Amino acid sequence: MTLLHFRAEGKPEGVRLSWATATELNNARFEIQRSLDGREFATVATQLGQGTSTTSRAYTWLDAAPPKGTVYYRLRQIDTNGSSQWSGVAVIQERAIATFYPNPVQEELTIQAAAGLQYRVLSPLGQVVLRGQTAPSTTRLDVRQLKPGVYYLQLEGAGNVEGVTFYKQ
């Protein structure tokens, strides 16, 4: 097997791994392995290989629930006869589960995140003033009814909780 590349990319919905082969010879499968320290790896998924192929092949896999912090990924390619080889290691630094803008905000706060995250906007006194669930890719919150001041936006989903402050003008 000739591996062309192995990449990891942080996305709002998780970590997207992608790799491509130029050729494959008796390729049974790929084991996707993950580590929190870069030394101890565990298999988290398996994808079938193409057997024998003389044309380029592309693969992807989504780690929809990556652990918080720095995460290391690698591939173990296993042939039909049991021999194997490893890819290089791809590293994802701790990442936000969402981005938001503008800050400060006047009328509408935009959240870019995976669908289905629970959100709460808390007042400076800790009272919930807005709540709901994020839509696919972009959620727009109408904040016109909020008084000027500092607010806390909390997002929760896929085992992660994240919060950011924003200022309402």
BAVO-749942 format. One record per residue: residue in one letter; x, y, z of N, C-alpha, C in turn. Coordinates in pm, whole numbers, plus 50000, padded with zeros to 5 digits. Layout:
BEGIN
AXYZXYZXYZ...
REM end
This chain:
BEGIN
M500844988350000500005000050000500895012350000T500495022449921501185035249919500235045849972L500535050950092499695061150155500125074850103L499165082250046499465095549994499425106050105H498425105350192498335114750303497405109250410F497565114550531496685111750644496535124850719R495285129750732495035142950792493915142150894A493995150950992492935152751091492555167551091E491255170151089490785183951084489635185651183G489775195451273488715198451369487545205151300K486355199951322485115205451267484135207051382P483085215351365482095216451473481455203151510E481315194051413480665181251440481625170651493G482925173551503483905164051552485225165651480V486035155051481487315155251409487165146551285R487405152651169487305145451042488705140751003L488845127550990490085121550942489925118350794S490965121150718490925117650576492295112150537W492275102650446493515097050394493255091750255A494355090050183494255084950045495435075750019T495165065849934496215056649892496405058149741A497635056449697497925056349553497645042549496T498075032349570497835018349532497585010249659E496954998749643496744989449754497024975349706L497674967549790497974953749758497554945049876N496494937149858495974928349963495604936050091N495034947850074494674956350188493344951750247A493394945750365492174940850431491404952250497R492114960450576491404970850652492374981250708F491744992050756492445002350830491855002650970E492705003551070492265006151206492575020751236I491575028251278491775042151318492065041851466Q493215047351504493645046951643493755061051699R493455062251829493435075251895494225074352026S494835085652063495625086252186495495100052247L495595100652380495615113552449497035117952484D497995108652477499365112152514500365110252400G499925105052286500835102752174501665090052185R501455082352292502215069852311501305057552315E500235058352394499295047252410498115049552318F498005041452211496925042852114495915031552130A494655034752108493575024752110492795025851980T492355014551927491555014451805490155019151837V489665029251761488325034751784487385031751668A487925027351555487075024051440487895015751341T487175009051251487805001151145487115004251014Q487895005550908487335007150773487964996750682L487134990750597487644980850503488514987450397G489564980250357490404984850247489834980150114Q490514983250006490044979749872490634966649820G491354959349906491984947049858493204950549777T493124948549647494214952349557493654962349458S494354973749447493904984449360495124991849306T495074995149179496165002949120495755017449097T494575021049145494115034949132494015041249271S494045054249273493975061849397492615059849465R492635058349598491415056649677491425066749791A490265072649820490145082349929489225076850037Y489545079850162488785075150276488545086750372T487435086150446487175095850553486505088650668W486655094450786485975089550906485815101251000L484665102151067484385112951161484405107651303D485265113651386485255110851529484265120751589A483015116351606481945125251648482005128751796A482805121451874482905124252017484365124052061P485185133052005486595133052045486745138052188P487735132852260487955137752396488455152252393K488295159352504488825172952513490345172252525G490985183052487492435183852496493085180152364T494385178252368495125174252249494885159452222V494545156252096494255142452059495155138651942Y495725126551950496625121251847495895109951773Y496035109751640495415099351558496485092851470R496295080051442497125073251343496305061951282L496785056851170496175045451101497075033351114R496455022051131497165009351119496525002351000Q497315000250896496824993350776497214978750788I496224969750770496454955450788496154948250658D497114940150614496964932250492496194919350521T495754912650414495004900250428495834889250494N497174890250487498034880150551498384883850695G497834895150746498064899150884499194908950905S500034911050806501104920950824500494934950827S501184944250891500604957550907501684968250902Q501214980450881502094992050886501305003850941W502015013550997501385025151058501635037650975S500685046650982500835059850922501615068651019G501895080750977502375090851070501245094651163V501545103051260500555107351359500035121251321A498715122851327498075135851306497595140851442V497785153751469497485159251600496425170151588I495455169651678494435180051689494585186351827Q494795199351830494875206751956493465208752009E493355211352138492035213952196491355224852114R490085222652085489375231751997488035235452057A487535246452010486225250752055485165242451984I484025240152051482955232751986482095241951900A482335255051913481545264651834482315277751821T481915285551723482395299251712481155308251712F481345320651755480215329851757480695343751720Y479785351951671480095365751633478775373151610P478745386351609479825395451646479885396951797N480925402751847481075405651989481855418752001P481215429452042479875430552099478785428951992V477575426252039476435423751952475335433851982Q474585437451877473455446651897472115439551881E471935432051771470635426051742470645410851732E471685405251669471665390951639473055384851663L473105374451746474325367251774474315354651687T475365352551609475455340851521476355330451587I475855318051593476615306851647476835296951534Q478085293151510478385282551414478835270351494A478045259751485478295247651563477535236051500A477815224251548477075212551504475615213851548A474735207551475473315207651511473095199751639G472115204051717471705196351833472395199851963L473285209651964473875213952090472835222052167Q472785220152296471905228052380472605241252413Y471895252452401472515265152440471655271952545R472345279552631471705287952731472455301152736V471735311952742472325325052763471965329152904L472995332352984472805335853125473075350653145S472245356853228472435370953263473615372053360P474045384353390475115386153489474745380453627L473445378853655473005372953781472845357753775G473175351953659473075337453643471695332453602Q470785341453568469445337453524469475333653377V468765323153340468655319053200467705328453130V468225335653028467385345252955467035340352815L467805331152762467515324652633467975310252643R467265301352574467695287352568467145281152441G467795270552398467335263552279468355253452233Q468255250052106469115239952046469645245451915T470935242751888471535247951765470985240651643A470875248251536470435243051406471665238251329P471475231251217472635227151137473455239251092S474715238951119475765248551081475635262451142T474505269251132474405282951182473095285151258T473235291051376472085294651458472165309651484R471055316551467471025330951491470095333751611L470685340351712469915343851832469535358551828D468255361151842467765374851850468005379751992V468905389452009469245394452142468765408752164R467875413552078467385427352090466695430052223Q466035419652279465295421552404466205421852527L467485418352511468405418352625468865432652655K469005435752782469535448752823471035449052794P471595460752770473055461552749473805455852869G474875448652839475695442852946476395430252901V477045423752996477795411452970476895399452995Y476935389852902476165377452913477085365552892Y476615354152936477385341752925476595331952838L477225327252729476615317452640477225303852671Q476385294252708476855280752740476325271052635L477225262952578476865252752480477205239152537E476305229452517476535216052569476095205752467G476955195652448476615184652358477805175652336A477545163152302478585153052275479575152052390G479075153552513479945152152629480785164452659N480645175152583481415187252605480515198552652V481045206852740480365219152781481365230352761E480905240852696481795252052668481025264952690G481695274852738481045287652760481915299152717V481265309752672481945322052632481115333852678T481785344952702481045356952737480935365752614F479855373452610479695383252503479055395652562Y479205406652491478675419352538477545423752447K476385426752507475225432052434475275447252446Q475305454052332475335468752330473945474452348
REM end
